Amino acid sequence: MQGSGKIRAPATAQVGGTITVEVGSGITSIEVSLGGPDVQSFPVPAGGKVTFPVPSGATGGMVVAVSVGKGLAKKTVLVEIVSTSP
């Protein structure tokens, strides 16, 4: 896991898999992006762990940005997407 108290995520995830993120108390949602204007938001359940699918369109070598907070308080971790070998 990488990150700090507000958000922790794995360094890599498999194409077509899922990503589980742990967030600190008081965080109610996370935002997930491959870059560009398309951002998905996921609610944070009581346990503080959010599992979501690797975004469709993500291929090996791409990076998914997972963020919490807004403005200057925003924290982001990057998860590299890896493909399975043939």
MISE-140530 format. One record per atom (N, C-alpha, C): residue in one letter; x, y, z. Coordinates in steps of 0.02 Angstrom, whole numbers, padded with zeros to 5 digits, always signed. Layout:
% residues N
AXYZ ...
This chain:
% residues 86
M+00042-00059+00000 M+00000+00000+00000 M+00044+00062+00000 Q+00020+00113-00034 Q+00055+00177-00037 Q+00008+00231-00013 G+00034+00288+00006 G-00006+00344+00027 G+00005+00360+00100 S-00038+00402+00126 S-00032+00423+00196 S-00098+00415+00232 G-00107+00450+00287 G-00166+00443+00330 G-00233+00454+00296 K-00237+00501+00249 K-00301+00516+00218 K-00322+00465+00165 I-00272+00436+00130 I-00288+00389+00076 I-00229+00341+00066 R-00246+00277+00061 R-00196+00225+00047 R-00223+00180-00007 A-00179+00162-00055 A-00199+00121-00111 A-00141+00078-00133 P-00155+00023-00168 P-00101-00018-00195 P-00063+00020-00249 A-00001+00000-00261 A+00039+00031-00313 A+00018+00009-00383 T-00009-00052-00388 T-00030-00078-00453 T-00097-00113-00448 A-00130-00121-00505 A-00192-00159-00510 A-00194-00190-00580 Q-00228-00247-00585 Q-00232-00282-00649 Q-00287-00254-00693 V-00276-00255-00759 V-00327-00237-00807 V-00388-00281-00793 G-00447-00251-00790 G-00509-00289-00778 G-00520-00309-00706 G-00474-00290-00661 G-00480-00309-00591 G-00515-00255-00549 T-00500-00256-00485 T-00528-00206-00440 T-00471-00173-00401 I-00487-00115-00373 I-00440-00078-00331 I-00474-00066-00264 T-00440-00081-00209 T-00467-00067-00143 T-00426-00012-00112 V-00460+00041-00090 V-00430+00100-00062 V-00453+00107+00011 E-00407+00125+00055 E-00425+00139+00125 E-00419+00214+00135 V-00470+00244+00167 V-00469+00316+00179 V-00477+00330+00253 G-00455+00390+00274 G-00459+00410+00343 G-00531+00428+00363 S-00540+00438+00428 S-00607+00455+00453 S-00629+00523+00427 G-00694+00529+00418 G-00722+00592+00393 G-00725+00598+00318 I-00694+00552+00282 I-00695+00553+00208 I-00760+00518+00186 T-00800+00552+00146 T-00865+00524+00125 T-00866+00497+00054 S-00817+00518+00012 S-00815+00493-00057 S-00744+00498-00084 I-00732+00459-00137 I-00668+00463-00173 I-00684+00479-00245 E-00635+00506-00281 E-00642+00519-00352 E-00589+00479-00389 V-00609+00450-00445 V-00564+00407-00484 V-00562+00434-00556 S-00501+00439-00583 S-00494+00467-00650 S-00435+00435-00688 L-00444+00429-00753 L-00390+00409-00798 L-00357+00470-00829 G-00377+00528-00807 G-00355+00591-00837 G-00411+00618-00880 G-00410+00681-00895 G-00463+00710-00935 G-00524+00726-00892 P-00579+00743-00925 P-00638+00767-00889 P-00680+00713-00855 D-00671+00650-00874 D-00713+00596-00845 D-00688+00576-00776 V-00727+00592-00725 V-00710+00575-00656 V-00769+00536-00627 Q-00754+00479-00596 Q-00805+00440-00563 Q-00799+00451-00488 S-00856+00455-00455 S-00857+00464-00383 S-00887+00401-00351 F-00856+00380-00295 F-00880+00321-00259 F-00889+00340-00186 P-00946+00321-00155 P-00956+00335-00084 P-00911+00291-00041 V-00893+00316+00017 V-00852+00278+00064 V-00897+00247+00117 P-00898+00181+00124 P-00939+00149+00175 P-00908+00160+00245 A-00945+00140+00296 A-00926+00151+00365 A-00856+00124+00382 G-00835+00069+00353 G-00770+00040+00369 G-00711+00078+00341 G-00722+00125+00295 G-00668+00164+00266 G-00632+00131+00209 K-00657+00073+00185 K-00626+00038+00128 K-00674+00040+00069 V-00648+00061+00012 V-00688+00065-00049 V-00656+00019-00101 T-00696-00025-00129 T-00672-00068-00184 T-00711-00049-00246 F-00676-00035-00300 F-00708-00015-00362 F-00672-00049-00420 P-00706-00056-00477 P-00674-00088-00535 P-00623-00042-00567 V-00571-00072-00595 V-00524-00033-00636 V-00566-00002-00692 P-00560+00062-00704 P-00602+00095-00755 P-00597+00061-00823 S-00654+00056-00856 S-00654+00027-00923 S-00612+00072-00968 G-00577+00043-01012 G-00532+00080-01055 G-00461+00084-01029 A-00451+00064-00966 A-00383+00064-00938 A-00345+00004-00965 T-00286+00016-00991 T-00243-00037-01017 T-00177-00036-00980 G-00138-00088-00989 G-00074-00093-00956 G-00031-00032-00969 G-00001-00006-00916 G+00042+00053-00921 G+00006+00118-00905 M-00060+00117-00905 M-00097+00178-00887 M-00096+00188-00812 V-00113+00247-00790 V-00114+00264-00719 V-00183+00289-00700 V-00210+00263-00646 V-00274+00285-00618 V-00259+00331-00559 A-00289+00391-00560 A-00281+00437-00504 A-00341+00429-00457 V-00327+00418-00393 V-00379+00411-00342 V-00369+00469-00293 S-00422+00510-00284 S-00415+00571-00244 S-00469+00576-00191 V-00451+00612-00137 V-00498+00632-00085 V-00487+00706-00071 G-00540+00740-00049 G-00534+00810-00031 G-00541+00856-00092 K-00541+00920-00077 K-00548+00972-00129 K-00496+01026-00119 G-00481+01061-00173 G-00436+01119-00169 G-00368+01101-00140 L-00344+01144-00095 L-00278+01133-00065 L-00274+01073-00020 A-00332+01048+00003 A-00334+00989+00046 A-00338+00924+00007 K-00337+00928-00059 K-00343+00868-00101 K-00280+00825-00096 K-00290+00760-00087 K-00236+00711-00086 K-00249+00660-00140 T-00197+00642-00177 T-00205+00595-00234 T-00151+00542-00230 V-00170+00480-00245 V-00122+00426-00255 V-00132+00399-00326 L-00078+00375-00355 L-00079+00348-00422 L-00071+00273-00421 V-00114+00238-00457 V-00111+00165-00462 V-00097+00146-00534 E-00040+00112-00545 E-00022+00091-00613 E-00061+00029-00631 I-00088+00028-00692 I-00125-00030-00716 I-00077-00076-00753 V-00079-00139-00736 V-00034-00188-00766 V-00077-00241-00802 S-00051-00265-00858 S-00086-00317-00895 S-00055-00385-00879 T-00095-00436-00889 T-00070-00503-00878 T-00029-00524-00938 S+00021-00564-00926 S+00062-00586-00983 S+00027-00642-01020 P+00038-00646-01085 P+00002-00696-01125 P+00021-00767-01109 
